[in-house]
Amino acid sequence: MASGQTKIRVRMAPSPTGLFHIGTARSTLYNYLFARKNKGKFILRIEDSDLERSKKEYEDDIIEGIKWLGLDWDEGPFRQSARTEIYRKYIKKLLASDQAFYCDHSQEELEKEKREQMEKKEAPKHICHRKGKAKKGIIRFRAPREKIVFNDLIRGKVEFESDLLGDFSIAKDEKTPLYNLGVVVDDAEMKISHVIRGEDHISNTPKQILLYRALDLAIPEFAHLPLILGPDRSKMSKRHDSVSIRQYREEGYLPSAMINFMALLGWNPGTEKEIFSLDELVKEFSLERIHKGGAIFDLDRLNWFNSQYIRQMNLDELTKKCLPYLPKDVDLDYAQKVVALEQERMKKLSQISETTKFFFEDDLKYEPELLIWKKMASKEAKANLELLEKKLSEIENFDRETLENEIMPLAEKYGKGELLWPLRVALTGQRASPGPFEVMEVLGKEKTLKRLKKANNAL
């Protein structure tokens, strides 16, 4: 526990400079689980100090995504843009104590220095030799020369030499902090006990520790999460298909499936169990079981999780969730029958628009060769369709069981493939689809006979 802290308080602090990313979403989940497990508080803070890149639409997307996942926060959302007076107090304190100073080196001078250091194979850093002279320019922190050691709750002991940091920049002016100072001030003011974030922030941690010390603030515990990697083991990015939560949502992934999938993307429950509700994750979660190595994003695994949750759903609820992917004027009872047929096969809700479109088309187009089973002659397929049309016209109860009882004896007599293949293609126009008896039950007698006649004409 951080010095001076008695209660668990964690935060998620996304920057509204892009859509809500899968990596940010997983960090949000882990912070939420840690807070709930330890009866603590979960705070949402929007780090919008970069006014040029921050956009309201991105902030809205982040908040909407967190709500969609069901990760309710206890305090916030707080915005850095509304906290300038708070930052001014801390910046002035650092300037007054001579721990910070204005640096008026030009961008050209800094670039030249950086090039020379890289040519010498030195780590780029800037140590200012004009300290105390300038009264304008960027504000830098006068970094002490010492070893910085901290205990990462996931990685153990981490050491940095502050010599490698140089005099790092902390503010554009007296009211506009840069990232490292802004995050330190906010975390201290909000009494954050644990900072749980991606491992790409490890290099920021020594700078932040130095600032905590300089301002005499309690230092929180740190836990750096493994990165999410694409299948090629590079950092997950836009080139790895979907990366934003909005896109997964639009494709028809369920929030419960996303939560379950993300929880296991770098954390191990220590058992063979794979399906967890959010409440179960709260009970089981611990930082000790988070992996150190990167977690591979496996879309097939996400699809598997989503299919499991789709199968468990109440049919009424599933049908309502599928409606955005079906024709706008669809009859609800008819839609429910269609959804019931696909429930066991669906990996994501959006698939239903493609796999069931034949149910909603009045004018199916047929490929004559597709209506023919293997080496059948065209006239045989035509004769079988005529036989089916005659038999089906005599059946009154068009339910699956009756249809199967009436048609299967004919299939035994004339050949299952020879009879049932052209029947299914006539009903759907597709190579792959649900079985013909289930399809006929949904279509009803009138549509079924109409499609058989049209398929026959196509031959």
N, C-alpha and C positions, 0 to 999 in steps of 0.2 A: 504494500500500500504506500502511496506517495506520502511524503512527510507532511504532516498537518492535515491530512485528509482522513475523514472517518467514514464517509458514505461513498458508495459507488456512484459515480457520475461519468457517463460516457457521452460522446457526441459524434454526429456525422456532419461533416463540413464540406459539402460539394461546391465546386465553382460552377456557376451557370454559364459556362462557355461552350457547352455542347450538350447533346442529348444524354439522358440518364443511362450510363454505361453498365454493362454486366458486372464489371469489376467493382464499380462504385456501389452497385446494388448488393453484391455479396458482402462488402465491407459494412454496409448499412445493416444487413441481416446479422452479422456476427456481433456488431455493437448492440443491436436490439436484444439478441439472445443473452449476451453477457449481462446486460442491465436487468432483464427480467429474471434471469437465474439467480442473481444476487440481490433482488429486491431494490435495485438502484433506479436511477433516472436516466432517460435517453433524451438527449437534446439535439435539435436540428438547427444548424447554423448555415446560412448561405454566404459563402465567401466571394462577394461581388465587388471587391476593392478594385479589380481590373475593369474599370468602367468602359474601356474601349471594346473589350471582348465579351463582357457580361451582357446577356440578353434576357429580357423578361420571359420570352417564349421558352428558353432553356430552364429557367427557374420553375416555371409552371409545369414543364415536363418532368422535372425532378420530383416536385411535390406530388404530382399526379401519380407518378410511378411508385413512390414510396407508399402512398395510400392504397394503390391497386394491390400491392403485395401484402397489405394488411399490417405494416410495421408502424404502428401509431407511436408518435413521439410524445414526451411529457412536457417539454418546454420548447418554445420557438414557434415558427422559424425566426431566428434572429438574423439580421443582415449587417454585414460589415459597413456598408455604405451609410448606415444610420449611427455609426459608433465613432465618428471622427474625433469628437471631443475627448473620448476615453483614450484614444491612441495618442492624441496630442500631449496629454498629461505624462504618459510614459516616455515619449520621445524627448520631451523637454527635460525629464529627469535624467535620461542618459546623456544628453548634451551638457546639462549642468554639472554632472559628475565627471565630465571629460572621458566617459566611456564610449561616447559617440562623437562624431565630428563631421563637418561638411567637407566633401572632397570635390574639388573643382577640376579634376583631370578631365580632359575632353574625351569623347568617344574614340577619336582617332588615336590618342595617346594610349588608351586602354587596349585597343585592338593591336597596336604595334607591340606593346608589352606582352600580350598574349601570344602573338606569333613568335616572338623571340624565345619565350619560355617553352613553347611546343617544339621549336627547332632544337632546343637543348634537352628535349625529352623531360622537361620539368612539368609538374602539375600546375596548370594555370591558376594564378592568384594575384591579388593586388595588395601590396603593402604601401600605404600612402606616406610620402615623405613631406607632405605639406600640412601636416596636422596643426590645427589651431590658427591657421592663416586665413582660410576661406570663410566666407559668411553666406555662401550660396553653393548650390550643387547638390548632388546626391548625399544622403547621410549614411555614413558607414559606422560599423561597430569596431572598436579598438580591441581586437581579439587577443587575449593573453596567450602566451606561448606555454602550453601545458598539454598533458595527455588527458583525454576525456574518456571516461569509462562508464558504461551504464549496463544494467542487466535487462536484456530483452526477454519478455515473458515467453516468447516462442523460441528465440535463437540463443538465449543464454548471454554470456559476457561478450560485449562488443566494445572495441577500443578504437579511438581516433586520435591522431596527432593534430592539435590545433594549428600547428605550423602550416599545414596543408590548406587551411581555410583562408589565410590572409585577413585583411580588414574587409570583411564582407558587408555589402550594402543592406540596409534595414529599412530605409524610408525614402520616398521621393521628396518629401518636405515634412514640415512639422505636424501635419495632420493626415498624411497618406503613407501608412506603413506598407512595406513589401511583405511577401508571404511569411517569412520566418518570424518577424516581429509581431505581425498581426495575429498569427496563430497562438503565439505565446501569451500575448495580452488577453486574447479571448478565452483561452483555456484557463488562465489564472482567474480572470474575472468570473467565469462560469463554474469555477471550482471543479474542473474536470479531474477525476482521479486516475483514469486510464485512457491512454490514447491508442486506439486500435485502428491501424491503417495499413496500407499496402507497403511492401518492402521497398518500393521505389522512393519512399520517404526516409529511408535509413540515413542517407547522406545529409538530410536536413536536421536530424536529431542532435548532433553535436553543437551545431549553431544555436539551436533552440535551448539546449541545456546551458550554454554560456550566457544566453540572454536571461533565462530564469535566475541564474546566479547573480548576474549584474543588477537585476531589479529586485533581488531578495524575495523571490516568489517560490512557492512550493512546487517541486518538480513532480509531474505525474509519472505513473508507470507507463512503459512503452511496450507495445506488442505489434510486431510487423508481420503482416500476412504474406504468404507466398503469392506471387503473381499468377494470374490465369493465363495459360499458354494456349496457343492455337495447336492444331494437330501436328504442325511442323516444329513445335516447341519454341516458336518465337512468341513475343508478347502479343496477347490478344488485341487485334486492331480491326479497323473497318474492312480490311481485305479478307478477314476470316468470316465471310457471310454476315449474319446478323450480329450486332454488338449492343444495340440499344434495347432497353426494356420495352419501349414503345413498339418496336418492330416485332418482338416476340408476342406481345399482346395482340397486335393486329393480325398476326399469323394464326392466332387461335390457341396459344399456350395458356394454361390455367395458372393463376397465381399460386395455388397450392403446390402445383408441380414444379414451378420455377423455384419456390422456396425450398422444397425438398432437394431438388437438383443442386442448387447453389450451396446449400448447407454441407453437402458431401463433396463439394469442389474445393478440397483442401483440409477437410476435417473428417476424422474417423470416429464413429461411435464406439468402436472397440467390440462390436458384435457383428453378426451376419445380417442384421436387420437393415432394410433399405427404405421402406416406406414409413415416413414420420409426419405426423401433424405438427403444426407450429407449436402447440402446447407440449407435445412430446419432445421436440427439439429443445425447448426451454429447459426441460428437466434434465436432458442428457448432455447439453453443451458444456464444453470446458475448453479453455485456451490450451491446456496441456496436450490435447489430442489434435491440435492443428499441425499440419505437416510443415516442415521447413522448406521442402522443395516445391517447385512450381506445380500447379494443378492443370492437367490437360483438359481442355474443353472438348467434350465428346457429344456432338449433336445427336448421334444415335441413342445415347444414354438419356439425353433430355427427352427425345421422342418416346422412349420407353416409359419414362416417368409420367409423361403427359397422357400416354395411352392408358396407364393404370388408373389414373384419376378420372379419366373420361369413362372408363368401364364402371367405376364405382358410383357415378353420378345418377341421381334420380332423373328419369326420362323427361319429366316436365321441365326440370331445370336445364338439362342438356339441350332440349329443343329450343328453349328461349335463347340460350347462348349461341346456338347454330343459326338462328334466324337472320343475323346480319350477312351470312354467307349464302343465303337462299334467296330466290326471287322475292321481290318486295310484297307482291300481292298473294303470297302463298296462304292456303287455308291451314290453320294451326293443327287441326286433327290429321290432315294429310301429311304435313311436315313431320309430325310426331311419328307417324308410321315409317316414313323415310329414314328419320334419324335412328329409330329402333333397329333398322336393318344394318346400319353402319356403325353402331356404337362399339361393337367388339373389334372393329377393324381400324377405327380412327386413331391417328397419331396426333393430329392437331385439328382444331375445329375448321380451319380454312379448307381442309381437304374435301369437305363435304360438298363444296360448290362444284368440284370437278368430278368426284366419284358418283354423284347422284344426279347430274344434270339431265340424264335421260328421263328421269321421272317428271321433269317439268317441260320437256320439249314435245310439242304436238306434231312436229314434222321431222322425224328421224331420217337421217340419210344412211343408206346401207351400201356397204361394199359387197357386191354379189359373191366374190370368192370367200369372204369371211363367213357367209351363211352356210358354207359347205364343210362338212366334217371330213377331214383327212382326204381319202381317195374316193369319196362319194361322187357320183355324177350329179350334175346340176338338176337333172329331172328327178332324181331320187330325193334330193333336198326339197324340191318343189312339192313332190307328192307327200312327203312327210309333214310339211307345213299345212297342206290342205287337209290331211288326216287330223292334225292337231286342231285346226280351226273348226272342223266339224264336231269333234269330240267336245271341245271347250264350249261351243255354242249350246250344248245340251246340258251343261252343268249349271245348276241354280246357285248353290252355296259356293261362293268364290273365296273360301278360306283355304289356308295353306294345307291343312290336313286332308280336306276333301279333294283338292286338286292333285295332291300327291297320290292319294289312293286311286284316283281315276286314271291318271296318266302313266304311272309307273308300270302297270301291266302291259301297256302298249310299248313302253321303252324296253321291257324285257323281251317282247316279241320282235320288235324291229331293230333293236340295238340302242343302248343308252346313248352313246355318242351320236349315232345317226339321227336320233329323235330329239334329244335334249339340247345338243349343241345348236342346231338351227333355231330351236325355240328360244333359247336364252339370247342369242344374237338378235333375233327378231324383236325381242322385248326391249333390249338395251342399246343395240347398235354397237356394242363394245366387245372386245376380246375377253376382258376380265370384268366381272360384276358379281353381285350376290346370286344365289341360286334362282332358277326360274319360278319355282313355286312361291317363294317369298316375294319376288318381284310382281308376279301376277296378283297376289293378294292385295298388294298396295295399289297397283294400277287399276284393278277392278276389271270386270268382264268387258265392258264397252271398249276401253282403251286397248286391252289385250287383243281382242279380235281385230280391231282396226290396224294394229301393228303387224299382226300375222298376215293380214291381207296385203298390206303395203310391202312387206318383206318378200312375199310370194311374187308380187309384181316385179320386184327388183331382179328376181331370178329369170 
